[in-house]
């Protein structure tokens, strides 16, 4: 599952957000993502992709920012030797 689809599914399930509104340029605040919802979404990503996102990571403002964040930590996790 692609990361954007995970965001769409998560928001549709939790906030009834229309998945069509979840585009890369959409602002998280506009989609109804408050700090608590963002934290839940990050936990969802961590579980799904086996990554750990540090607490001091800059808060994403758009869906694209969140996608970039996830991609960065997925790449770091994949680059670590097993």
C-alpha positions in Angstrom: 0.0 0.0 0.0 1.3 3.4 -0.9 1.7 6.0 1.8 -0.8 8.4 0.4 -3.4 5.6 0.3 -2.7 4.9 3.9 -3.3 8.5 4.7 -6.6 8.5 2.7 -7.8 5.3 4.4 -6.9 6.5 7.8 -8.6 9.9 7.4 -11.7 8.4 5.8 -12.0 5.9 8.7 -11.3 8.3 11.5 -12.7 11.7 10.3 -14.9 10.7 7.3 -12.6 12.9 5.1 -13.3 12.4 1.4 -10.2 10.5 0.0 -10.3 12.8 -3.1 -9.4 15.7 -0.9 -6.2 14.0 0.3 -3.8 15.3 -2.4 -0.1 16.1 -2.0 -0.7 19.9 -1.8 -3.5 19.6 0.8 -2.7 21.2 4.1 -3.1 18.8 7.0 -4.9 21.4 9.1 -7.5 21.8 6.3 -8.0 18.1 6.3 -8.9 18.2 10.0 -5.6 16.7 11.2 -4.8 18.1 14.6 -1.8 17.2 16.7 -3.4 14.2 18.2 -4.6 12.9 14.8 -1.2 13.5 13.3 0.4 11.5 16.2 -2.0 8.6 15.5 -1.2 8.7 11.8 2.5 8.7 12.5 2.1 5.7 14.8 0.2 4.0 11.9 3.1 4.6 9.6 5.6 3.4 12.1 3.7 0.2 12.6 3.0 -0.4 8.9 6.5 0.4 7.6 8.6 -0.6 10.6 10.2 2.8 11.1 10.7 5.0 14.1 10.1 8.7 13.7 11.8 10.8 16.3 9.7 13.1 18.5 11.8 16.1 17.5 11.0 15.8 13.8 9.6 19.0 12.3 5.8 18.9 12.1 4.6 18.4 8.5 2.2 21.0 7.1 1.0 19.3 3.9 0.3 15.8 2.8 3.5 16.0 0.6 5.5 17.1 3.7 4.2 14.0 5.5 4.9 11.8 2.5 8.5 13.1 2.3 8.9 12.5 6.0 7.8 8.9 5.7 9.9 8.3 2.6 13.0 9.6 4.4 12.6 7.4 7.4 11.7 4.3 5.3 14.9 4.8 3.2 16.9 5.2 6.4 15.4 2.0 7.8 16.0 0.1 4.6 19.7 1.3 4.5 20.5 0.0 7.9 22.3 -3.4 7.9 20.2 -6.2 9.3 
